[in-house]
């Protein structure tokens, strides 16, 4: 089991907002979707674009480079040009803070 790391205060990211996190050299995009937090690698599987710079609409993040969309809950690629999912990270909220668990 991975150790969780505190990455943000819960109120720091408004609903519909996002934050880029450096998790020991790993770029991670953290999202607040209606009060629930999700985290994915900040790398589009199509061409390595920075997903945290894209537009978040509901549970979908759009890559700013070529428009590939991903479900932030599952990492699933929702449209071309991406077809591979992006990795997700486990998220916990406790004591008004957001924690991430790096994948093993």
C-alpha positions as CSV (number, residue, x, y, z in Angstrom):
1,X,0.0,0.0,0.0
2,X,1.3,3.4,-1.0
3,X,1.7,6.2,1.5
4,X,-0.5,9.2,1.0
5,X,1.1,12.6,0.6
6,X,-0.6,15.9,1.4
7,X,-0.8,18.1,-1.8
8,X,-3.4,20.8,-1.1
9,X,-5.9,22.2,1.4
10,X,-9.4,21.2,0.5
11,X,-10.6,24.8,0.0
12,X,-7.7,25.7,-2.2
13,X,-9.3,24.4,-5.4
14,X,-12.8,25.7,-6.1
15,X,-15.4,23.3,-7.7
16,X,-14.6,23.1,-11.4
17,X,-11.0,24.1,-10.7
18,X,-7.7,22.3,-11.1
19,X,-4.1,22.5,-9.8
20,X,-0.8,21.2,-11.1
21,X,1.0,19.1,-8.5
22,X,4.7,18.0,-8.5
23,X,4.7,14.7,-6.8
24,X,8.3,13.8,-6.4
25,X,9.1,14.8,-10.0
26,X,5.8,13.4,-11.4
27,X,3.4,16.0,-12.9
28,X,-0.1,15.4,-11.6
29,X,-3.3,17.3,-12.4
30,X,-5.7,17.6,-9.4
31,X,-9.3,18.4,-10.1
32,X,-12.3,19.4,-8.0
33,X,-15.5,18.2,-9.6
34,X,-18.5,19.3,-7.6
35,X,-16.6,18.8,-4.3
36,X,-15.0,15.5,-5.2
37,X,-11.3,15.4,-6.0
38,X,-9.6,13.4,-8.8
39,X,-6.0,13.1,-9.9
40,X,-4.4,12.0,-13.1
41,X,-1.0,12.2,-14.7
42,X,-0.6,15.6,-16.4
43,X,0.4,14.0,-19.7
44,X,-1.8,13.5,-22.7
45,X,-1.3,10.0,-24.0
46,X,-1.6,11.3,-27.5
47,X,1.4,13.7,-27.6
48,X,2.4,14.5,-24.0
49,X,0.4,17.7,-23.8
50,X,-0.1,19.3,-20.4
51,X,-3.7,18.3,-19.4
52,X,-3.8,20.7,-16.4
53,X,-3.7,23.6,-19.0
54,X,-6.8,22.3,-20.7
55,X,-10.5,23.1,-20.1
56,X,-12.4,21.1,-17.5
57,X,-16.1,20.5,-18.3
58,X,-17.8,18.4,-15.8
59,X,-15.7,15.2,-15.5
60,X,-13.9,15.8,-18.8
61,X,-10.5,17.5,-19.3
62,X,-9.6,18.5,-22.8
63,X,-5.9,18.5,-23.9
64,X,-5.0,22.1,-25.1
65,X,-2.9,20.8,-28.0
66,X,-5.2,18.6,-30.1
67,X,-8.5,18.3,-28.2
68,X,-8.2,14.8,-26.9
69,X,-10.6,14.4,-23.9
70,X,-10.2,12.2,-20.8
71,X,-12.5,11.3,-17.9
72,X,-10.8,12.6,-14.8
73,X,-12.5,9.9,-12.7
74,X,-11.1,6.9,-14.6
75,X,-8.4,8.3,-16.9
76,X,-10.3,6.8,-19.9
77,X,-9.6,8.5,-23.3
78,X,-13.0,9.7,-24.6
79,X,-12.1,10.8,-28.1
80,X,-9.3,10.8,-30.7
81,X,-6.6,11.5,-31.2
82,X,-5.9,9.8,-27.9
83,X,-7.0,6.2,-27.4
84,X,-4.8,5.1,-24.4
85,X,-6.0,6.1,-20.9
86,X,-4.0,8.4,-18.7
87,X,-3.0,7.0,-15.2
88,X,-5.0,7.9,-12.2
89,X,-4.0,8.3,-8.6
90,X,-5.9,7.5,-5.4
91,X,-7.2,10.6,-3.6
92,X,-8.2,11.0,0.0
93,X,-9.6,14.1,1.8
94,X,-9.1,14.2,5.5
95,X,-8.8,16.9,8.1
96,X,-9.7,19.5,5.4
97,X,-6.6,18.5,3.2
98,X,-6.2,16.6,0.0
99,X,-3.8,13.6,-0.1
100,X,-2.6,11.6,-3.1
101,X,-1.1,8.1,-3.2
102,X,1.5,7.6,-5.9
103,X,0.9,4.4,-7.9
104,X,3.2,1.5,-6.8
